[in-house]
Amino acid sequence: MAKPFLLINVNNTNTTFALANRDRLLLLRRIPTAKVREVPFSPQRYRGIVLASVVPRVSKRLLRKLPESPLQVDAFCDLGIGVRYPKKRQIGADRLANAVAVTELYGTPAIVVDFGTAVTFDIVNARREYVGGVIAPGLAAVTDYLYQRTALLPRITLTEPSSIIGKSTVGAMRVGAVVGYRGLVKEILAALQSQSGMRRAIVVATGGYGDLIARKVPGIQHVNPRLTLEGLRFIYVRNFS
């Protein structure tokens, strides 16, 4: 049996390492990006590496530790989809991986909503081309800002509000964050789906708060927390199998 390969997704908050084969993800490790120093898997456990990073200093550190040069995902790789975007070098590798995964797993046209440090909306048209998207502040960034910039508001954990009318400071903040954020998502999705060819687009959520927000946004049809890793798996298979 062939050895699995290694997927690395370096994001601003967390870095995920995964072993995978051509059919599925096998084993995952998630580490806060600020604490990443090396790969948590022995080199004897994998053959080949694909790396997606939006934090250059961390990817440079990892490149010095890796036993071989990885395939580094960008818009000039063989992705299996087109990239119709004027400044290709500006597209985050995770966004490209999401576009690949949604195309392979769900079809096109499609919109991926990734609830990370920022929330991103990425568009793949019916011709399997990545054509751009939207970037907005992430949900945690919004709540952290309130905590950091006010004297009395606390840092909160984000969960479903028990009531639409907050009965405490924390309750009121949860309503503003969760319900308010759903409003942002719904409005952006409505605007995107009003564009030519996107009215029937499949909408898939991923990222840390994907399930929390998506559960009451009817326009989101699927939630896949491993979408980015699945995209990296497809990219590796396309390039090396």
Secondary structure, DSSP 8 states (H G I E B T S, - for coil): ----EEEEEE-SSEEEEEEE-SS-EEEEEEEEGGG--S-SS-GGG-S-EEEEES-HHHHHHHHHH-SS--EE--TTS--SSEE--S-GGGS-HHHHHHHHHHHHHH-SSEEEEEESSEEEEEEE-TTSEEEEEEEEE-HHHHHHHHHHH-SS---------S-SS-SSHHHHHHIIIIIHHHHHHHHHHHHHHTSTT-TT-EEEEEETTHHHHHTT-TT--EE-TTHHHHHHHHHHHHHH-
